[in-house]
Amino acid sequence: MSCELLEAYFDDELDAVQQAAMERHIAECANCTASYARLREQRAAIRGAAPYYAAPSELRQSVRAALRPARAVPWRGFAIAASLLLVASVSWNVVQSRHPAEADADAVLTSHIRSLLGSHLLDVPSSDQHTVKPWFAGQLDFAPVVKDLGPEGFPLVGGRLDYLEGRRVAVLVYRRRQHVINLFTWPGSGAESRITRNGYNIIHWSAGPMTYWAVSDVSMPELEHFRQRYDQ
């Protein structure tokens, strides 16, 4: 059984035979045992960091009333009800709306953790800023500032596109030893802030026409050091 199937096993994508074989493999493979434990910790962190909002009772009642004709096919009615309730709940909370900065902080943290769990950390893996920067051309309506901070101890490893709060954004990916730093950037402005949530540190600042969100599990002083080197 291959170590490459660990994420598929973690996501319950294997059949019963493969799953049993993978369970035996994890028990025998020290690397997979450690990786599986780390995936479980990160999933718990995501569930703890991701905001959850319940739909108001009047919204639930409206959805149930609208779905009464579907009772002839119960499973379909339940599926439709769940989908509509989810959409309605999200829509309600968008209307109620948190402060934009809080919504952005939640979005960048969730995206950061998701990138560590899955395989979508990089769209363009490269330590060359002259390779990463042109890759974004034509993909965005702005040009992110890409810097090589390797000499300062924060090597560039690539970049990717992401979609946060209704906008396409650039994400530059750096490393600090074994730690990943995701730097989200898009046109905008906002007050500078520093946030710690669920073991992750976030620094938000603006420079010129761009706004930046640096997210990592490195210490806040190290993340501040990264921000200072990037701003030079």
N, C-alpha and C positions, 0 to 999 in steps of 0.2 A: 504494500500500500504506500502510495507516494505522499510525501510531506506537502506537496502542492494541493492536495485535496482538503487540507485543514480548514480553510475558510468555507468551502462547500459543506463540510461536516458541521461547522459552527452554525451555518445558516440553515441547517436541516434540508439540504438539497440532494443528499445521497439516498439511494434505495436501502432497504433493510440489510442486504448482504454487504454493501459497501460500508454502511454505517457500523456494522459489527466489526468489520475488518479494520476500520479506522480507529475504533475504540481500542482494539488490541495494539494497533500501531502507536497510538498516543501513550499507552501504558509502557511501551518499550523504548520510545524515542524521547530522549531528554529535551531536545530542542522543541519538539511539538508539544510536550507537556508544559514547558515554560510559555510557549506562544499561545497555547489554549488558555492558560491561566490569565495571560495578559489581555487576550481578547475579551474574556469574561469581565475583567476589571474595567476595561474601556467601555463595554456595553453598559455596565452599571453606571459609569460616569455620565454617559450620554443620557440615560434615563433620568439621572439626577439633575442634569443641566438643562435638558430640553423643557421649555415651559409647556404646561398642560392647562387647558381651559375647558370647563364644562359648559355645554350649551344651556341657556336659561330654560326653565320648565315650559314657558309658553311656546318656545321654539320647538321643543320636543313634541309637545301636544299637536302643534300644527303639522309636523312631519308625519306623525302617526295618523292623523285624520286624513291627510292627503293619500296615504298608502292603504286605506281600508279596502278599496276594490281589489287589491292584490292578494287578498287572503286565500284565493283559490289555489295559489301556488306559494305556500308558506316560505320555502327557502328563498325564493326569488324576492318575495316581499321583504324578508329580513335583510337580504343583501342590499336591496335598494334603499331600505330605511337606514341602514348603517352608513351607506355612501352619502345619502342626503343629509343625515345628521352631522356627519363629519364636515361636509361642505358648509352647512348652515352654521355650525359651531365656529369654524374658521372665519367665515364671513362676519359673524357677530362680533368676534374678537378683533377683527380688522377695523370694524366700525367703532368699537369701543376704544381701540388703539392705545397702546402704550406710548410712552415718549419715544420719538424716533431713535434717539441714541440707545435706549434700552433694547429696542427691537433689533438694531444693528448688532449690539453686543451679543444678544442671544443667537443671532443668525451666524455671526463669524465663529463663535465658540462651537456651535453645533456642527458647522462645516469643517472646522479644524479637527474635531474628534472623528467625524465621519471619514475624513481623508486618511486618518491613521488606521481606522478599522478596515477599510476596503482597499481596492487597488487603484483608486483614482486620486493619488497624491500628485501625479505629474502628467501633464499633456505633452510637455516638451522637456525631457530630461537632458540637462546640459549645465555645465559650470561656466560656460562662455556667455557673458552678457550680450555679446554681439550676435549670438544665436537665439537667445531667449527673447530679446526685445523685438526683432523683426517678426518673430512668430506671431506676436499679438496683432501685427498690422493686418487690417482687413477683418479681424475678428471682433474688434471693439471700435467705438467711435472716439477713443482717446488713446494716447500712447503712455503706458506706464513707465516710470523711471526705474530702470534696471541697473543695479550696481553690484560689482564684484567685491564682496567684503571678506574674501578669504584671508588676506593679510591681517585683518582685524580679528580673525577667529570665528567668522560666520560665513563659511563657504556657500556660494549659490549652488543649488542642485537642480534648479529648473523652474517651471511655472505651469499654470493651468488656468482655464476659465472656470468661473463659478457663477451661480445665479442666486442672488440674495435679495430678499425684500423687493422683488419685482424689477431688479436691475442686473445686467451682466457686469461682472467685475473681474479684474485681474488679480491673480494670486501668485506672488513670488515666494518660492520655497527656499529657505536657508536651513543650515544645520549648525548646532552648537554642540560639539562632541556627538553624542548619540541622540540628541534632542532635535525635534523638528520645530522650526519657526515658520508659521504661515503669515505672510504679510499681504493683507487684503487692501486693495486700493481702487478708488474710482473718483470721478470729479465730484467735489463737494466740500463742505466745511463743517466745523463743529468745535465745541469746547474740548480742550484736552482733558483726558481722564485716564485713570488707572483702576483696573478692576481685577479682583481675584475671585474665581468661582470654581468650586469642585477641584481644587488643586491646579488649575490653569490660571495663568496671568495674562492680562490683556492691557495693551496701551493704545490709546486712541489719540491721534493728533492730526492737524492739518498743516499743509505747507503749499503755498501758491494756490493753484486751483484744485488741488487734490486733497482727499482725506485718506487716512491710513489707519489700519487696525492690525497690530502685531499680536499674535497669539501663540503661546507656547507653555510647556510645563517647566521651562527654565525659571530660575529665581527672578523676582522683579528687578533687582539690581542688574542682572545680566541682560534682561530684556530692555531695560533702560539704556544700557551700554550699546546694545544693538541699535536702538532707535537713534542714539546720538551719532553713531558711526554712519548710519544710513543718511542722516540729515546733513552730513558734512559736504 
